[in-house]
Amino acid sequence: MDRPGAVAALEKALTAFTREFELADERWCVALSGGADSLALTAVAAAARPTVALIVDHRLQADSGRVAATAREQALALGCVGAHVLSVDVGTDGGPEAAARAARYRALDAARDGAPVLLAHTLDDQAETVLLGLGRGSGPRSIAGMRPSDPPWYRPLLGVRRTLTRAACTELRLTPWQDPHNTDPRFLRTRLRGEVLPLLEEVLRGGVAGSLARTAAQLREDAEALDDLAADLLARAGTGAELAVSELVGAPGAVRRRALRTWLLQAGVRELTDAQLRAVDALISAWRGQGGVWLPGGLEAGRVHGRLRVTGPDA
């Protein structure tokens, strides 16, 4: 018997995705929150291949344990070969959304047992991510959005609208969990979803979410090409504690700063801002004998005898 329309569309999307990214593992995991997107993905994933559902309980809401238990029951009923609830402690670094995301990914990575993890981000999520990056001035990396394939993380629904996952749940007679955070105006993504994107769709007469997602894909392709050039440049300049300025000075600024960013992160710099990166770049592009640049973690980047160095407690 043919599958219902929305479910069949999701199955087609999943099949095309596994072929494109050669996801040939004998089993996979799916991150299940109990919401419509992840529940629909779990349904089609379990029908395609042995699937283990990983349910992260952030313990941020009074009934989170009940929600996680219900999601586990739904996963097993859908045919998952396993379903595990992962309880986590959410910190405070970067704000509540970032802290919860970090705790979630750590738990998923620890529990996946070497298998790839399918994540249920949709085209709507991608559009919201691009808007967040634009609003924050986070640069092309952020505006490029989420990667469809970023092993061990895979996002087979990035080309699918949220309305399709909801329709699939209706067809399968599944009752998704409605996360109250998704309607809480304290969260930026909630306001983008409920206020900004609908307004843009109205003003620009539709198609905004798809346009933002296409923009992300184009930027991602450009970013990957620049990353390859930056990796070659960094290899020539030296990937250790010092870099040769002579190898860097003639490179295009966009490529040079990408190489510098990688080098600084490898040296232990965290939460590097664009202003700090450009200040380090000025040690090459606008050298006039200036002093070093102070960086997070008590580190300092400086230029000595034609070479860049990072010094400090952890360098």
N, C-alpha and C positions, 0 to 999 in steps of 0.2 A: 504493500500500500504506500502511495506517495505521502511524503511528509507535508505538513501544513506549510503555507507560503513563507512566513517569516522564519520558521525553523529551517526550511530548505535553503533559504538565502544565507543563513548563518553557516550552515554546513558547507555550502559552496565557498563561502569566504574562508573558512578554516582550511578546506582542502587546497584551495589556491595558495594560501599562505604557506602551508607545509611544503608544497612543491617549490615555491619560489625560494624559500630559505632552507630547503633540504633538511627539514626537521624529521629525521628518520628514526629517532629514538623509539625503543620498544614501548616505553611508557613515558608519561609526562605528568606534571603536577599542574593544578590550576589554583590560583589564589581566589578564594571564595569569601565574599563578605556577607552574602545573603541578599544583596541588592539585585535589581533586575539584570544589570550588565553581566555580573559575574555568575549569576544563576543560569542565565541563558548560555553563556560560554561553557559552563560546567556540563550542561545538558548535551550540547553537541560534541564536546570533547570526549565525554564518557561513552558516547555512541561510536566514536571513531577509533578509540585506542584505550588500553588500560590506563585509568586516570586516578590520581590521588588528589583529593581536595585538601587544601591547607587553609584553615580558617583562623585568622589572627583575631584574638580577643584583646583589644587595647585597654579594656577595663576602665574606660573613661565615662561610661554611662551606667546607671544603676542596673539596667536589665541586660548588660552586654553578655553575661553568661548564658542567659536564655536565648538570646539572638544567635550566639555561636552554636549552641546545642541544636537549635532548629535548623540552621544551615547544614550542620553535620548530618542530620536525619534526611534532609532533602538531597544531599549529595549521594548518600548511600541508596536512596530510593531511585535516583537517576542512573544508577549502575556504576558508580565509582568503586574501585577496588579497595579504596581506603579513604578515610576522612579524619583528619587530625585537627584538634583545637590547640592553637598555640597562644598561650597567655603571655603578655609582654608588659614591661614597665616602661611607660612613656616619660622621657625626660622633658627638659624645657629648652634645650639649645635650638635657636632659630625660630622659636615660636611654636604654638601647639600643632599646627599643621605639619611643619617640617619635622618636629620631634616625633610625631606619630608615624610619619612616613619612614623615617630612619629606623625606628623600632620595628616596623612592619617588615621592611626589606631584610633586616638582620635575622628576624625570625624565619622568614621564608627561605633564606639562603641556608640557614642551619638545618632546616627540616627537609630540604628537597632531595637529599641523598644522591646527589650527582645528576638528577633529572632536570630537564628544562622546565621552566615555570611559565605558564600562560597567564597573562594579565589581561583584564577585561576593559582596558581603556578604549574608548570609542572616538569617532571623529569629533564629537562634541567636546570631549575632554581635551583633544588636541587643540581645538580652536580656543578653548579657555586658557590653555597653557601659553599659546602664542600671545593672546591679549595680555596675560599677566606679565610676560617678558617685555612686551612693548611698553606697558605702563610703568614698569620698574626700570626701564633703560638698561636691561641686563645684557644687551649685546646679542650678536647673531647666534651664539650657542643656545641661548634661552629661546629666542624666537624660532629657532629651527625645531623646537618641540621635542616630542618623545620619538625615539627610534623604534621602528617596527621590530627590529631584531637587535638586541643588545645582550648577548649571552651572559648569564643563563636566562635572561628575561625576554619574553616574546609577546607581542601584542597583535594578535590576529584580527582584532576588530577595529583597528585604527581607521579603516575606510568605511565603517558602518555607523549609521546614525543611531542615537539612543532610542529613538522611536521603534526601531526594528527589534532591539532586545526586549523592550516592553511587550511588543506584539508577540514575540516568541514565547514569553512567559505566559501570556494569556492563552495562546494556542495549546501550551502544555499543561495548562491549569495549575501553574505554579504561583504561589503567593510570595512576591519579593518583600524583603524588609525595606521599610522606608526610613532611612537614616535621618534623624532630626537635624543633624549637622548640615544636611543638604538644603535646609530651609532657614538656617540660622544666619541672619545678616551680619553677624560679627566676623564671619569668614569671607575673605575677598572673593574666593572662587564662587561662593554661593551668590553673591551680588552680581558677579559677572554672568552667571548662569540665569539668574532670575530677572535681572534688570538690563544689564548692558547689551548682551547678545540679542535679546528680543528687540531692543530699541534699534540696534544696528540693522537687524533683519528688516525692520519696518522702514527705516529711513532709506536704506540702500535697496529695498525691494527684493529681499531674499538672496539666498546663496552665500551669505557671509561666512557661515561655518565652513563650508566646502572651500571657499576661497582662502581662508586662513590656513586650512590644512594643506592646501596646495602650495601656499607660500612657504610653509614650514618644510615641506618636502624639497622644494627648490633650494632653500637656504641650506638644508642638511647636505645636499649633494655638493654645493659650493664649499661648505665647511669641511667636508671630508677631503676634498681636493687640496684645500689649504693646509689641513692637518698633515697630509702626506708630504707636502713641500716643507712644512715646518720640521717634520721628523728628520728629513734629509739634512736640512740646515743645522739642526741641533747635533746630529751625528758628526758633521764636519767640524763644528765648533768645540765639541767635547762635552760629553754628558756627565762628567764627574763634578768635582767641587768647583771647577773653574771653566770659564768659557773664553775662547779667543775672540776679542773684539774685531780683529781683522776679518774673520769669517762672517761676522754678523753685520758689519757696517753697510755693506752694499746691498743687502737684501731688502725687498719691499717691506714697509712697516708692518703690514698685516701679517705677513709670514714670520717676520722677526719676533713680533710680540707673542705670537702663538708659541714659538720655540721658547721664548723666555718664560712664558706662563708654565709650560711643561717642566722646564728646568727648576723654577722656583717651587712648584708643588713637590717635585722630587726631593728638593732640599729641605722640605718640612714646613714650608709656608702654608698657612691655612687661611681661608676666608680672604683671599687676595682680591682687592678692589681694582677697578679699572684705573683709578687715579694712581694707585701704587704701581701697577704694571707699567703705566706710561712714564712714571718717574724713573723706574729702572731702565726703561727703554731710552730715556733721555741721557743716560750714562753712555750710550752709544751714539745716538742720533744728534744730540745737542751737547756734546762734551766740551766743557770749559773749565775743567779742574774742580768741579763741585764735589761736595762730600757725598757720603753714602745715603741710601734710602732705608729708613726704618720700616720694618715689616712686622706683621703679626707674629706673636710667639717670641718676641725679643730678638728677632733676627735682623741682620743688616746686609743689604746688597751694596757693594762698592766696586770701584774700578781701580786696579793697581797694576802698573806696568803693562797696560794693554790687555788686561784680563779682568773679567768679572768674577767676583767671589761673593759667596754668602757666608757670613760669620755669625756666631751667636751660640747660645747654650746647646742647641740641638743640631747644629750644622755639621 
